[in-house]
Amino acid sequence: QVQVVESGGGLVQPGGSLRLSCEVSARRFSIYAMNWYRQALGKQRELVARITNGANTDYADFVKGRFTIKRDNGANTGYLEMSNLKPEDTAIYYCHVGGTMGDAMIDYWGRGTQVAVSS
């Protein structure tokens, strides 16, 4: 069984910072990629950032230079460090992981953590 749990969300003023965490509890699950998505009210879910086993990272244009994705492979934990937050960053942020369990390729979603940017 794989569990993906996000934490670290909250209310922050514009220009502020937050650090989201994603903890993956799994037996025999080898993570290849860890992704952060977000979904604002009334909008579709969108990819924010991605990191692979090789530490290759990719960011959506709207967060480049402000957000940093990191991963602690040994602890199966990932982070999304967000700075210079804007009101338009308000959304539920979801952690999504993809990898293998045995011969099967599978992926899991967390339930999300709310980020609100407001003065």
Residue pairs with C-beta under 8 A, 6 or more apart in sequence:
1 26
1 27
2 24
2 25
2 26
2 29
2 97
2 101
2 106
2 108
3 24
3 25
3 26
3 108
4 22
4 23
4 24
4 95
4 96
4 97
4 108
4 109
4 110
5 22
5 23
5 25
5 95
5 110
5 111
6 20
6 21
6 22
6 93
6 94
6 95
6 110
6 111
6 112
6 113
7 20
7 21
7 23
7 113
8 18
8 19
8 20
8 21
8 113
9 18
9 20
9 92
9 93
9 113
9 114
9 115
10 18
10 114
10 115
10 116
11 116
11 117
11 118
12 18
12 85
12 115
12 116
12 117
13 117
13 118
13 119
14 85
14 86
14 87
14 117
14 118
14 119
15 84
15 85
16 85
16 117
17 81
17 82
17 83
17 84
17 85
18 82
18 85
18 115
19 79
19 80
19 81
19 82
20 36
20 79
20 80
20 81
20 82
20 93
20 95
20 113
20 115
21 77
21 78
21 79
22 34
22 36
22 77
22 78
22 79
22 80
22 95
22 97
22 110
23 76
23 77
24 31
24 34
24 76
24 77
24 78
24 95
24 97
24 108
25 76
26 76
26 101
28 101
28 102
29 99
29 100
29 101
29 106
30 99
30 100
30 101
31 53
31 73
31 76
31 97
31 98
31 99
32 52
32 53
32 98
32 99
32 100
33 50
33 51
33 52
33 53
33 97
33 98
33 99
34 50
34 51
34 69
34 71
34 78
34 95
34 96
34 97
35 47
35 48
35 49
35 50
35 51
35 95
35 96
35 97
35 98
36 47
36 48
36 49
36 50
36 69
36 78
36 80
36 93
36 94
36 95
36 96
37 45
37 46
37 47
37 48
37 93
37 94
37 96
38 45
38 46
38 48
38 89
38 91
38 92
38 93
38 94
38 115
39 45
39 46
39 91
39 92
39 94
39 112
40 88
40 90
40 91
40 92
41 91
43 91
45 94
46 60
47 60
48 59
48 60
48 63
48 67
48 80
48 93
49 57
49 58
49 59
49 60
49 63
49 67
49 68
49 69
49 80
50 57
50 58
50 59
50 69
51 57
51 58
51 69
51 70
51 71
51 78
53 73
55 71
57 69
59 67
59 69
62 88
63 82
63 89
66 82
66 83
66 84
66 85
67 80
67 81
67 82
67 83
68 80
68 81
69 78
69 79
69 80
69 81
70 78
70 79
70 80
70 81
71 77
71 78
71 79
72 78
72 79
78 95
78 97
80 93
82 89
82 115
85 115
85 117
86 117
87 117
87 118
88 117
89 115
89 117
90 115
90 116
90 117
90 118
91 114
91 115
92 112
92 113
92 114
92 115
93 112
93 113
93 114
93 115
94 109
94 110
94 111
94 112
95 109
95 110
96 107
96 108
96 109
96 110
97 107
97 108
98 105
98 106
98 107
99 105
99 106
99 107
100 106
